[in-house]
């Protein structure tokens, strides 16, 4: 009865919001940010992000939201289909979504079927997981990729990611040698040390891809404003993904207080060795050692660069919101912001993502519905929830077989009993680790078996981990074997086992 009353109240509130909107179906501005962890001011951090703050004001901030696999392609495949990685079977950076499930429905594809004009720019799908780089059936007009963008006239396009003199000179050598193709050119630059991990140069915002992405999106918003058809505009920003390149003015916004190194730099005591990564993604850049820890000065540079990129992206988001208001669209547009995974910035001696730990799975997730109240919640949430949430907020029927839960009652009415936990996962060779995160704990079980890891039950578990964020927020020790946590381990282990068994049965 309690849930029914909440649902009825949410339905009435939703009806009121829809009636408030100036034109039938609401528009959707769908903002993705690559590798953005919630170290932003809307989440209580000291990094200045006034653009994202504007979304949080009058929006719902999910403080305990998690991706389903902490790496780009699997995470985005899951988000954009509303299905878990064990359904999409995209666990890596080469499997294409429709090779596995040809008829799977994507979020923009569904909005297109429901009468929306869908368009996108930048990084929405990971280009390695869709056959044409964009999944053409999802879009009403051809998706705009980086090579199609209009960059600053005075600088031209970057050479790969860069505008520094060395990289541009090596790029010219590649041109003269007839080296073609993204991969071949990048290897040419890397071999000649023209592939740095960071760049700080005084250039305009649109000298780099993200400023050009913002410029394109602003132009499209001005066109869309004059149309009666509702739109779904997906804008995928690429920073703060490596390399850390951003205009100099954003580097200058970051102060020493923002770039303190992690206080805990060791692996969690009692954790399995295979749960961690040697961060090969970072080591693929010039200037990063092939093995071993990073020197303190290099760590400082990486932290500085990451947050400079965050500030750069925040400015682009602010410009998008400015245009939404200037075109009179803000009162009729749902805006959602999400990051596809978190990022280790030296905690546990880790860098990048690729783990089942808090800094890798926890993401920013903000939904702003016209007419709603400002709120935040620590209720667990997943990025699989994006698909059904947007459908319900737009008053569209829910497709069948989505794995997520609609969070519309939270957005509209502050309901906080929709989820007890969020589940993430990460593969390590023949193992798959599943992490259950509730409001206090993270429980991880590492299964030894094949694709349907949970089918064999507890006997397939190789190791377990437990972290208590009330008593040990830095994850310094795996508490799973401590007597004082035996009851908690038993409860969470059963919850995860039941969940995985249910999910496995659904796939049969």
Buried (B, 14 or more C-beta within 10 A) or exposed (E): EEEEEBBEBBBEBBEEBBEEBEEEBBBBBBBBBBBBBBBBBBBEBEBBBEBBBBBBEBBBBBBBBBBBBBBBBBBBBBBBBBBBBBBBBBBBEEBBBBEBBEEBBBBBBBBBEBEBBBBBBBBBBBBBBBEBBBBEBBBBEEBBBBEEBEBBEEBEBBBBBBBBEBBBEBBEBBEEEEBEEEEEBBBBBBEBEBBBBBBBBEBBBBBBBBBBBBBBBBEBBEEBBEEEEBBBBBBBBBBBBBBBBBBEBBBEBBEEEBBEBBEBEEBBEBBBEEBBBEBEBBBBBBEBEEEEEBEEEBBBBBBBBBBBBBBBBBBBBBBBBBBBEEBEBBBBBBBBBBBBBBBBBBBBBBBBBBBBBBBBBBBBBBBBBBBBEEBBBEBBBBBBBBBBBBBBBBBBEBBEEBBBBBBBBBBBBBBBEBBEBBBBBBBBEEBBBBBBBBBEBBBBBBBBBEEBBBBEEEEBBBBBBBBBBEEBEBBBBBBBEBEEBEEBBEEBBEBBBEBBEEBBEEEE
